[in-house]
Amino acid sequence: MSYTPTWVQDAVFYQIFPDRFARSDKIAGPNHLEPWDSPPSRRGFKGGNLLGVAEHLDYLESLGINAIYFNPIFQSSANHRYHTYDYFQVDPILGGNQAFQTLLQEAHRRGIRVMLDGVFNHAGRGLFQFHHILENGPASPYVDWFNVYGYPTRAYESNALPNYDAWWSMPDLPKFNTETVAVQEFLFQVAEYWLRVGIDGWRLDVPLEIKTPGFWEEFRQRVKRINPEAYILGEIWDNAECWLQGEHFDATMNYPLQRACLGYFGGAVLDTSYHPGGFALHVCDAKTFCLGLESDYLRIPVAALTQYNLLSSHDVPRFVTMVQGDKRRLVLASLFQMIYPGTPSIYYGDEIGLEGGPDPGCRGSFPWDETRWDQDLLHQFRQMIALRRATPALRHGTYRTLLAEGSVCAVVRQTPADTIVAAFQAGDEPAQVTLEMPELLTPAPRVQTIWGPSVSVEKGFARVKLPPLSACLFSISQQSS
């Protein structure tokens, strides 16, 4: 199956960490929640819930997004909910299944798609089948659901490694034995169940950890059988070309793009001390930036337009924090994100200037007091998203590099009807940019500036003076007769 869902090309995603986005008073949360505005913690709960998201869909709609990626929402003992206890029940702190149904219906009514996080490599210690082993040892009929190497099972001993396979040897994350057919069927049924409920896709947590031959091929077939338009997104941090040939995933989380944008737009202020996912960050010039991107996923036509392009996430420090709070650099990177092939994703709060370092810092609560928002930054995000959604070439067009010298790059997105040129100056000095384009030699080309300083055109050349840390977008079309 080489088909990928076409709606993703027109999507702008918004990633929500459910415990930290919004809290509705219509859901009676438990006692002892942390104050909403207190610093994010690894163990504490702020009490964000799904009706809180539903009550703020007007805000998301005004931002311009039309798809939401939720971090895990199923019953769990962790605030990030990657420790799943029950894959068929939404966490009661989030409002349970009914709250999710309400949110899903309201989102779909507004044309907003919903993608859930599928954690199928490992579960939490509270999963019924694992707990059954804790209670019954080798007599449990579920012993082959996990790889257990001795009894009693050391699930709660702080001074000893677990005597069963666990993700990164964390005892609270027992790893499924996906060689067991019953486990495979259980996980496939989870995926199918929520697709029938109405979700629009699955983001798959650490899928490369599942090494059972044929697992992801079967997963894809089962998913697409229910909904051919469902989006299957794999969390793979490095190049993933072999997984994007039409048999496994529709796309992957494009962390290579995120690191490249940090290197180019971050420049001299980039904090290179942090290594997200084990990858070192490097400052790069325009040539290195553009060559790296052109040799990446653009070579895979089936996936190039549906790659999930992100700048921040729950697993890395926020982009603006990595560039020492310089929001001009965030705007430039976000603008590039909007014009690059693939679907852009905004991590909740980036659009208002929310900062945060490594986990748990990057998982702070959304400040609903608007006096704390950077309104100018929010306005620019709305403009960028509107530009993306209004311009077919930015969603479906071909892509090529026009110029990559020093700190300046220029790229083109093009369809038969539209040509969009974007030039970026990521350096701290003004730059005079001259671009030679055959499109400007056609009779009476019409050039219109969309973003940034105006462009002058003469004899097949476009010229623009870019201030420090700035960008210019312009369109080229033919004058109507």
N, C-alpha and C positions, 0 to 999 in steps of 0.2 A: 504494500500500500504506500505509494509515493505521494498521495494527496495530502496537502496541509490545509487547514481551515483558512479560507480567504478573509474572514472577518478580522482575523488577528492583524492583517496588514493595515486595517483602518482603526485599530485600537490604540488608545493611550491608557496604560494601566496605572493603578494607584495601589501600592502595597500597604496593607494595614496589619499591624501587630495588635491583635484584638484586645489584649488587656490594657493597652495604653492609648487607644484612640478616643473613645467617648463612652461615657457612662449614662445610661438612662435610669431615671428614678422609677420607671414602670417595672423594673426587675428588682426584686428584693434581694440584694446581695448579702453575703455572709457578714458577720461581724469581723472586726479586726483587719479591715482593709487599710492599706497605707494611704496617707493623704495624697490626693491626686497630684499635687505639685511637689511632692517630695522627690528626691533624687531616685532614679531607677535602681532597683536592686535585683539580685539574682533569684532570691527566694520569695520576696513579698509580692502581694497582689494589689493592683490599683483598682480592680473591679470594672474595667472596661467591658462592655457587653455589646451584643449584636443589635439590640434595639437602639442603643446609642449610635451605632453606625447608621441605622435606618433613619433616625431623627436628624442626621446630618447629611443626608443624600442631596439636599438642596445645595449645600456647600460644595460637595463633590461635583454636582452637575454644573454649578457656576464656574468651577475650575476648568471644566471641559473634558474631564476624564469619562471614558465609557466602558471601563473594565476594572474590576477589583481583584487583586490577589490577596487572599487571607493567609497569614500564617496559621498553624493548626488550630482547629476549633473543637476538636473532639475531647471527650472527658479525659482529664489528665491531672496529675498532682503538681505539675510545673506551670509557672506563669507563661512560659513559651509554648507549652502543650506539645512538645515533641516526645513526651513520655505517655503514650496513649494507653488508657485503661479500657476504653470501649469505643470501637471504631464506628458504631452505629448510633451513638448518642453524642449530641453536642453538649459540651461542658455546661453544667447547670449554672455556674457563675456567669456564663455568657448568655444565659436565658434558655438553654435547652433547645430541643428540636423545633418547638413552636416559634421561638424567636428567630431561628434561622429561616423557617418557612416564610415568616412575615418579611424579613429582610430580602430574601430571594425574590419574592413576588413583587415587592416595591422596586427593587433594582431593575428587574426585567421590565416592569411597566415603564421605566424611564429609559430603556434601551441600554442598561448597564449590565455587562456580562460578569459572571462570578466564577473565579477559579479557586479551588481549595488546595491545601497542602497535604499531600499523601505521604505519610511516614510509614513505609512498608518494609524497611530493612530491620527495624527494631521496634519494640514496644516498651511500655512501662512495667514495672514489677507488679502493678495491680491488675494487669490483663488476666482475665479469668483463667486461661489455659496455663499461664505461668504460675499463677497463684495456686492452681490445682497441684502443680508439681511441688511447690513449697510445702503444701499440706500433706501430700501423699507419697512424695519421693518416687522411687522407681516403680511403685504400684500405679502411678497415675497413667491413664490412657493417653495423656498428652505429652509423654516424655520425648517423643520424636518431633515435637514442634520446636524444640530448642536443642542445642548441643550441650548436654550436661555431662560433666566429667567426674562427678562424685556426689555423695550424699553424706550428711545433709547439705542442701544447697546453700552456699554462702552468699545470700542476697543482701544481708544487712550487717555484715561484719566490716567495720571501718578499717581494721588493721590487716586485712587479707584481700588479695585479688579474688574476684568471683571465680568459682569453679564451673563456669559455663561461658559460652561465647557471648560477649557483650560489646557494644559499640565503644571503641576506644577503651576497653576494659572498665567501663563505668558500670557498676553493679545495678544501677537503676535503669539501665537500658539493655535488657536482654535481647540478643539478636535472633531473629527468626531463623529456623532451619528450612530454607526454601527448597531443599531437596525433597522434603516431604510433600506429597501431592495434596494432602489435606490442607497444608499451610498455603500452598499456591492457590487452591480453590477458595479458601477463606479470603485472601487478599484480593483476588479477582472479584469476588462477590461484594466486597466493600466498595471497590471502584464502580461496579455496576449499580449498586444500590443508590449511591449519591448522584450518579448520572440520571437515573430514573427520577430522582427527586427533582432534578432540573439544573444541576450545576453545569457550567460550560467548559470545564477543563480541570486537569490535575497538574499541579506542580509537584514533581517527584523528588523527595529528599534523598540525598546521597544514593542515587540509583546504581552507581558503579560498585557499591558494596554488595549488591546482589549479583552473584556470579553464576547462578544456576543457568545452564544453557537453555535458551528458548523462553526464559521467563518474560523478558520484556517484549519479545515478539508476540507471545500469546496475550500479554497485557494489552498491547496495541490493538490486536484483532478484537478482543472482547470489548474494549472501549469504543472503537469505531463501529462495531456492529450495533451498538445502542445509539450512538450519536456520531455520525461521520464528521460533524463540525466541531467535535470536542477537541480542545487544545491540550496536547501532551508535552509538558515542559520538564526537561531534566536539569537537575542541579549538578552541572559539571563545570569545574572551575578552570580547566585548561582546555586546549583545543579538543574538539569533540567531533571531528568530521566523520569518523567511522560510525557514529551514532545518529547521523543525520542523513542517511541514505534512503529513508522511506520505510524502514523496517522497525524502527524503535520509537524515536521521539520526533515531534514536529520541530522542536527547537530546544536550545539550552539557554541557561542564564549566562548572558554574555559578559562574564567577568574579565576576559581579555580586553574588551572595549573599555570597561570601567578603569582598568589599570592603565591603559593607553591614554585615556582622557586625563587621569590624574597626572601622568608624566608630562603631557604636553601643556594642558591648561594650568596645571599646578605650578610648573616652572620652578623658580628659585625658592618659592615659599612652601613647596610641598614637604610635608612631614614624611620622610622616607624611613623613619625608625620603625614604623609599623609594617608588618608583613601579612596582609590578609590572605588567608588560605595557604600560608607557607610560601607565598610568592613575594619576592623582593620588589619594591617600587623603585623605578628609575626615572629621573627627569629625561625627557627626550625632546629633540627638535622636530620641526614640521615634517622633514623628510622621513625620519624614522617612524613618526606617528602615522603618516599616510601609507608608507610602504607596508607597515605591519598590518594595517587594517585591510589593505587591498589583497594581502596574501592569506587572509583569514577566511571567514565564512562566506564572503562574497563569491567564492568559487563553487558554492553549493547552491545551485538555483532553487532546489526544492525547499531550502530552509532560509535563504538569505533575507527574504522579506518578512519572515516570522520570528527571527531571533529576538530574544527578550533582552532589550538593551537597558541596563540600569547604571546608575551612578552611586547610589547608596542602597543599603539593605540592613536587615537585622543582624547580619553576620560581620559587618565591617563598619569602621567609623564613618560617620556621615561625611559626604564629599566636602562640604563647607568647612568642617573641622579639620580635615586633612590638608586644606589649603589655608590654614591659619585664619579662618573667618572671613576671607576675601570673597564677598558675594559676587563681585564682578566675574571672578573665575568660575563660580558655580553657574552663573547665567550663560557664559560662553560655552561651557561644557554641556549645559542643558539645551542650548540652541543647536549645538552640533548633534546631540542626541535626537532632536526632533527632525533633523534633515538626513540622518544616516539610515540606511536600509535596516528594516526590522521594526519591532514595536517598542516604543519608549515606555519606561516605567518610572514613576515618581514615588519615592519612599515617603510615607506620611510625614508631613511637617517640613520637608525640605523646601516647600514652596513658600513658607513663611519665615524661613531662616532658623529653624530648630537645629541646634547643634548637639553633638554627642560623640564621645570617643569610643574605644572598643567596648564590646559587650561587658556590662549591661548599659553603658553610657548611650549607645546608639538606639536604645529602646525606651527613651523617655516618654512621658505623657504629653499628649497634644495639648497646648495651652489654649483653651477656648476663650480666654480674655483677649479680645482683638487689639487692645492697646499694646499687647506684647508681640504683635505680628509686625514683620517688615512689610508694610503695605505696598511699597514700591516693588519689592521683590515678587510679591504675590501678583501684582499687576503684570509684571513681565512674564511670569509663568503662564498667566491666562492668555497673554498675547501669543506666546510661543506655541501653546497647545492649539489655540484657534488657527494659527497659521498652518500647523501640521494638518489639522482636520479639514481645512478649506482648500488645500493644494494637492491635487492628485499626484503630481510628480514627486512630492515628498513621501508618498506612501507606496507608490507603485513604479516609480521611474527607475531607469538605469542610473548607475553611479560611476563617476570617474573623477580622478584628481587632475586639476588644471595646473596647480602650482604648489610647490612645497620647498621653500627656501628659508633658512634661518628659523625665525619664529612665526612665519607667515605661511598659511596654507589656503588653498581655494579648491572647492569641489563643485561638481555639477550633478543635479538630479534632473532626469529628462524623460519625457514621454513624447510621442509624436505631436502632441498639442501644447506641451509646456516645457520650458527650460528654466530651471532655477539655479542661480549661481550663489554660492556662499563663500565669502572670504573672511578669514580670521587672523587677527593679530594677537597672539598670546604673550607677546613681549611687553616690556615696560617703556618702549619708545614708539613714537609715531612711525608709520610705514607708508610709503607711496607704492601702491600695488598696480601693476599693469598686466592685464590678462588678454591674451590673443585667442579669439574664438571665431571659427568659421560661421557660426550662427549670426555674427554681427556683420557679415559681408552680404547677407541676403538683402533684397530691396526693402528699404524703409523699415528696418527693425524697430520695434517699440520696446524701449527699456524702461522698466518701472522699479524704483527702489521700494523694497518691502520693509527693510530693517536697517537702521544705521545711516551713515552718511550717504549723500547722493553720489551717483556714478556718472561720469562723462564718457561718451562713446565717439570714436572717430576711426574710420577706415579699418574696421575689424578688430579694434582694440577697446577694451573697457579700462578706465582708470578711476581709482578711488584712493583717497587719503584716509588711512585708518588710524585713529588715535590709539594710545596704549590700551591694551586689554579691551578690544572692541571687535565688532563684526559688522559685515555688510551683506545683506541678501538682496538680490534683484532678479527680476524675471525678464525674459526675452520672448517676444512674440512678434508677429507680423502685423503691420498696420492694416486695418480693414479698408477695403477699397470703397 
